[in-house]
Structure formats: structure tokens, C-alpha cells
Amino acid sequence: MADRNILEIGWERVTSVLGPMADDAFVWLGDREPGERLILATFFILLLLFLIVRMSTRREDSAGRNFGASLLLIVVFAFGLGWILDGNSAFLSSVFNI
């Protein structure tokens, strides 16, 4: 027990709780129609974008730099998502085929 640190113990506890929840979520999402998955993904992305922009404008010291970094993160995220979903041999390329 002495050779394991607190991070390893904490990580094991987190994965033991969140692992079954993630499995249930993947099963639930797998049962959805492609249109429903697309709508859920859209709302999730909009939530992330809202949080990114909102958190970037909260700081008083360098709001311009934070907003620019958030905008760059949004562009990189959108490019990566498009690359994953549009690739013919990509792992997630068939997720949103309608």
C-alpha cells in the first residue's frame, strides 16, 4: 500500500464510478437515431462554445487575449471534429450517416 500514491488511488476510484456510467451512456447513445445523435452533438458543442466564450470574457486583465485563445480553440475543435466525421476510414465516420 505504501508504494501507491494518492493520485493512483483517486484515479482508481474515479474510474470505478465513472466507468459504468460511461458504458451506460455509450449504450444509450448507440440506440439513438442518427438525427437524434446529431442534435445531441450540436447542443453539446454549443454548450462547450458558450462556456469557452463566457469564461474568456470573465477576466478583467486580458480579455482580448483570452477571447482570441478561445476563438482559436473553437476553430481547432471544429476542424478536428470535421476531420474525424468526414474521413472515409475514420473511426467515427459512420456515426452521423443519415
C-alpha positions in Angstrom: 0.0 0.0 0.0 2.9 2.3 0.6 4.1 2.2 -3.0 0.8 3.7 -4.3 0.3 7.4 -4.1 -2.9 9.3 -3.6 -3.3 10.1 -7.3 -3.4 6.4 -8.2 -5.9 5.6 -5.5 -8.0 8.6 -6.6 -7.9 7.7 -10.2 -9.0 4.1 -9.5 -12.0 5.4 -7.5 -12.9 7.8 -10.3 -12.7 5.2 -13.0 -14.7 2.7 -10.8 -17.5 5.2 -10.5 -17.4 6.8 -14.0 -16.7 3.7 -16.0 -20.1 2.1 -15.7 -21.7 5.5 -16.2 -19.8 5.9 -19.5 -20.7 2.4 -20.6 -24.4 3.2 -20.0 -24.1 6.5 -21.9 -22.5 4.8 -24.9 -25.2 2.2 -25.0 -27.9 4.9 -24.7 -26.3 6.9 -27.5 -25.9 3.8 -29.6 -29.6 3.2 -29.5 -30.4 6.8 -30.8 -31.2 7.5 -34.4 -28.5 9.4 -36.4 -30.6 12.6 -36.4 -31.0 12.4 -32.7 -27.3 12.0 -32.2 -26.6 14.9 -34.5 -29.0 17.1 -32.5 -27.4 16.0 -29.2 -23.9 16.6 -30.6 -25.0 20.1 -31.7 -26.3 21.0 -28.3 -23.2 19.7 -26.6 -20.9 21.7 -28.9 -23.0 24.8 -28.4 -22.7 24.3 -24.6 -18.9 24.0 -24.9 -18.7 27.1 -27.1 -20.8 29.1 -24.7 -18.7 28.0 -21.7 -15.4 28.8 -23.6 -16.6 32.3 -24.6 -18.2 33.0 -21.3 -15.0 32.0 -19.3 -12.8 34.0 -21.7 -14.7 37.3 -21.1 -14.8 36.9 -17.3 -11.3 38.1 -16.7 -10.7 41.8 -16.5 -6.9 41.8 -17.1 -6.6 40.4 -20.6 -10.0 39.8 -22.1 -8.8 40.3 -25.7 -6.1 37.7 -25.4 -8.4 35.2 -23.7 -11.1 35.7 -26.3 -8.6 35.2 -29.1 -7.4 32.0 -27.5 -11.0 30.8 -27.1 -11.7 31.6 -30.7 -8.6 29.6 -31.8 -9.7 26.7 -29.6 -13.2 26.8 -31.2 -11.6 26.7 -34.7 -9.3 23.9 -33.9 -12.1 21.9 -32.3 -14.3 22.4 -35.3 -11.5 21.4 -37.7 -10.8 18.3 -35.7 -14.4 17.3 -35.5 -14.9 17.8 -39.2 -11.8 15.8 -39.9 -13.0 12.9 -37.7 -16.5 12.8 -39.1 -15.7 13.3 -42.8 -12.9 10.8 -43.1 -13.8 7.7 -45.0 -11.7 5.4 -42.9 -12.1 7.3 -39.7 -13.4 5.6 -36.6 -16.4 7.9 -36.2 -17.1 8.5 -39.9 -20.3 6.4 -39.9 -21.8 7.9 -36.7 -23.8 10.6 -38.4 -24.6 8.9 -41.8 -28.2 9.6 -42.5 
